[in-house]
């Protein structure tokens, strides 16, 4: 009997990308607060991904390179969701 030795390895382990945030810490953001961020990349669902002190924030309706002011509406242990308040040029 053969076993499949191929494992799914998270992208950050493959590329050496450091998140800079340890899930044991309290998130560096507060709910319902606004923050100015730059979209670094796109997530699997097409949401923009930004970081504050390594903490990941998913922001829909954005693209890579956008600078936006966002309002955080949902905070999880390792990531948060936010909505665009204003596009900054």
Backbone as JSON, one array per atom type, in Angstrom:
{
  "sequence": "XXXXXXXXXXXXXXXXXXXXXXXXXXXXXXXXXXXXXXXXXXXXXXXXXXXXXXXXXXXXXXXXXXXXXXXXXXXXXXXXXXXXXXXXX",
  "N": [[0.83, -1.17, 0.0], [0.58, 2.21, -0.91], [1.39, 5.41, 0.35], [0.3, 8.75, 0.19], [2.64, 11.13, 0.04], [2.69, 13.76, -0.46], [2.15, 16.87, 0.84], [0.07, 19.6, 1.74], [1.48, 22.68, 1.83], [1.61, 25.69, 3.56], [1.63, 28.85, 1.81], [3.25, 30.89, 2.89], [5.24, 29.44, 4.15], [6.51, 28.22, 2.02], [7.51, 30.37, 0.56], [8.9, 31.87, 2.35], [7.8, 34.08, 3.47], [7.18, 36.22, 6.1], [4.68, 36.61, 8.5], [4.78, 38.28, 10.65], [3.1, 38.5, 12.75], [2.02, 37.0, 15.65], [-0.31, 34.62, 16.52], [-0.86, 34.38, 19.21], [-0.81, 36.8, 20.38], [-2.62, 39.83, 21.23], [-4.78, 41.23, 18.78], [-3.54, 43.97, 16.76], [-5.39, 45.93, 16.22], [-8.58, 47.66, 16.5], [-12.11, 47.01, 16.81], [-14.5, 48.66, 14.69], [-12.89, 50.89, 14.29], [-11.03, 53.19, 12.2], [-8.55, 52.82, 9.66], [-5.66, 53.58, 7.71], [-4.51, 51.96, 4.93], [-2.43, 50.01, 2.66], [-3.06, 48.02, -0.13], [-1.64, 44.92, -0.47], [-1.7, 42.44, -1.76], [-3.86, 40.01, -3.43], [-6.48, 38.01, -2.09], [-7.77, 34.6, -2.09], [-10.49, 34.79, -2.69], [-10.58, 37.09, -4.09], [-10.53, 39.33, -2.57], [-8.87, 42.25, -1.32], [-5.71, 42.25, 0.36], [-4.33, 43.56, 3.21], [-1.92, 44.66, 5.67], [-1.44, 45.31, 9.13], [1.03, 45.89, 11.26], [1.79, 43.25, 10.68], [-0.56, 41.87, 10.99], [-3.25, 40.45, 9.34], [-5.62, 41.88, 7.13], [-8.62, 41.57, 5.44], [-10.06, 43.02, 2.63], [-12.75, 43.75, 0.73], [-13.5, 44.59, -2.75], [-11.2, 45.92, -3.67], [-7.93, 46.52, -5.14], [-4.56, 45.41, -5.88], [-2.11, 47.65, -4.75], [-3.8, 49.75, -4.21], [-4.46, 52.51, -2.05], [-6.21, 52.85, 0.81], [-8.74, 54.01, 3.1], [-10.04, 52.29, 5.75], [-12.73, 50.7, 7.58], [-12.79, 48.65, 10.29], [-14.7, 45.76, 10.67], [-15.01, 43.17, 11.62], [-13.24, 41.13, 13.75], [-10.98, 38.53, 13.99], [-8.97, 35.87, 15.45], [-6.5, 35.64, 13.98], [-6.85, 37.27, 11.79], [-8.71, 39.93, 10.11], [-11.75, 41.53, 8.95], [-12.61, 44.21, 6.83], [-14.2, 47.23, 5.61], [-14.15, 49.46, 2.82], [-13.82, 52.88, 3.42], [-12.89, 55.19, 2.28], [-11.21, 55.95, -0.74], [-7.85, 56.61, -1.21], [-5.88, 58.82, -2.99]],
  "CA": [[0.0, 0.0, 0.0], [1.36, 3.44, -1.0], [0.83, 6.58, 1.01], [0.57, 10.01, -0.47], [3.54, 11.92, 0.88], [2.54, 15.18, -0.81], [1.36, 17.61, 1.82], [-0.18, 20.99, 1.41], [2.33, 23.53, 2.65], [1.18, 27.08, 3.42], [2.45, 29.66, 0.93], [4.27, 31.64, 3.62], [6.37, 28.55, 4.44], [7.2, 27.97, 0.76], [8.16, 31.57, 0.06], [9.66, 32.52, 3.4], [7.13, 35.32, 3.87], [6.86, 36.25, 7.51], [3.49, 37.39, 8.78], [5.12, 39.27, 11.64], [2.09, 38.5, 13.8], [1.86, 35.72, 16.33], [-1.71, 34.5, 16.92], [-1.01, 34.39, 20.66], [-0.9, 38.2, 20.8], [-3.88, 40.51, 20.95], [-4.69, 41.92, 17.48], [-3.12, 45.36, 16.91], [-6.45, 46.82, 15.73], [-9.8, 47.68, 17.31], [-13.32, 47.01, 15.98], [-15.15, 49.94, 14.36], [-11.9, 51.95, 14.12], [-10.6, 53.35, 10.81], [-7.11, 52.72, 9.44], [-5.21, 53.81, 6.35], [-3.67, 50.82, 4.56], [-2.13, 49.78, 1.24], [-3.35, 46.63, -0.51], [-0.4, 44.26, -0.86], [-1.97, 41.31, -2.66], [-5.26, 39.59, -3.45], [-6.77, 36.71, -1.5], [-8.39, 33.6, -2.97], [-11.82, 35.25, -3.1], [-10.43, 38.36, -4.79], [-10.46, 40.43, -1.62], [-7.54, 42.8, -1.11], [-5.09, 41.91, 1.64], [-3.43, 44.56, 3.78], [-1.42, 44.25, 6.98], [-1.07, 46.29, 10.13], [1.97, 45.18, 12.16], [1.78, 41.83, 10.34], [-1.92, 41.33, 11.17], [-3.9, 40.45, 8.03], [-6.97, 42.44, 7.01], [-9.23, 41.32, 4.14], [-10.86, 44.18, 2.23], [-13.35, 43.52, -0.59], [-13.61, 45.67, -3.74], [-9.93, 46.64, -3.79], [-6.94, 45.85, -5.97], [-3.19, 45.59, -5.43], [-1.59, 48.99, -4.9], [-4.75, 50.75, -3.7], [-4.34, 53.05, -0.69], [-7.59, 53.06, 1.23], [-9.09, 54.15, 4.51], [-11.01, 51.21, 5.99], [-13.31, 50.55, 8.91], [-12.77, 47.23, 10.69], [-16.03, 45.35, 11.13], [-15.0, 41.84, 12.23], [-11.88, 40.74, 14.13], [-10.74, 37.14, 14.38], [-7.68, 35.7, 16.13], [-5.36, 35.85, 13.1], [-7.16, 38.15, 10.67], [-9.91, 40.75, 10.29], [-12.43, 41.99, 7.75], [-12.88, 45.64, 6.86], [-14.83, 47.8, 4.43], [-13.55, 50.71, 2.38], [-14.5, 54.12, 3.77], [-12.44, 56.2, 1.34], [-10.04, 55.63, -1.57], [-6.86, 57.69, -1.11], [-5.11, 58.9, -4.24]],
  "C": [[0.89, 1.25, 0.0], [0.63, 4.56, -0.31], [1.2, 7.82, 0.22], [1.43, 10.87, 0.46], [3.49, 13.4, 0.55], [1.64, 15.84, 0.21], [1.15, 19.03, 1.32], [0.63, 21.83, 2.38], [1.87, 24.97, 2.46], [2.16, 27.9, 2.59], [3.56, 30.38, 1.69], [5.45, 30.77, 4.0], [7.19, 28.3, 3.18], [8.05, 29.18, 0.35], [9.02, 32.28, 1.1], [9.06, 33.83, 3.85], [6.8, 35.22, 5.35], [5.62, 37.11, 7.72], [3.79, 38.48, 9.8], [4.11, 39.35, 12.78], [1.95, 37.1, 14.34], [0.43, 35.65, 16.85], [-1.94, 34.49, 18.42], [-1.14, 35.81, 21.21], [-2.32, 38.72, 20.6], [-3.74, 41.23, 19.61], [-4.35, 43.4, 17.68], [-4.15, 46.38, 16.4], [-7.68, 46.7, 16.63], [-11.02, 47.64, 16.39], [-13.9, 48.41, 15.84], [-14.19, 51.12, 14.29], [-11.53, 52.03, 12.63], [-9.07, 53.36, 10.75], [-6.82, 53.01, 7.98], [-4.22, 52.7, 6.01], [-3.41, 50.81, 3.06], [-2.37, 48.3, 0.96], [-2.09, 46.01, -1.08], [-0.6, 43.15, -1.88], [-3.45, 40.98, -2.61], [-5.39, 38.2, -2.82], [-7.45, 35.8, -2.5], [-9.75, 34.04, -3.47], [-11.77, 36.57, -3.84], [-10.42, 39.56, -3.87], [-9.02, 40.94, -1.53], [-7.03, 42.4, 0.26], [-4.13, 43.03, 2.02], [-2.97, 44.04, 5.13], [-1.17, 45.48, 7.85], [-0.25, 45.54, 11.17], [1.92, 43.67, 11.94], [0.41, 41.19, 10.43], [-2.68, 41.52, 9.87], [-5.32, 41.01, 8.11], [-7.45, 42.19, 5.58], [-10.2, 42.46, 3.83], [-11.43, 43.95, 0.84], [-13.34, 44.78, -1.46], [-12.36, 46.54, -3.8], [-9.0, 45.86, -4.71], [-5.53, 46.18, -5.46], [-2.71, 47.01, -5.74], [-2.52, 50.08, -4.41], [-4.36, 51.2, -2.3], [-5.75, 53.43, -0.28], [-7.69, 53.3, 2.73], [-10.2, 53.14, 4.74], [-11.55, 51.26, 7.41], [-13.39, 49.05, 9.19], [-14.14, 46.85, 11.23], [-16.07, 43.97, 11.77], [-13.57, 41.43, 12.5], [-11.87, 39.29, 14.58], [-9.36, 37.06, 15.04], [-6.49, 36.08, 15.25], [-5.62, 36.8, 11.93], [-8.43, 38.94, 10.97], [-10.51, 41.06, 8.93], [-12.74, 43.46, 7.91], [-13.56, 46.07, 5.57], [-14.18, 49.14, 4.11], [-14.44, 51.89, 2.79], [-14.18, 55.18, 2.72], [-11.24, 55.67, 0.56], [-9.11, 56.84, -1.53], [-6.02, 57.68, -2.38], [-3.67, 59.23, -4.0]]
}
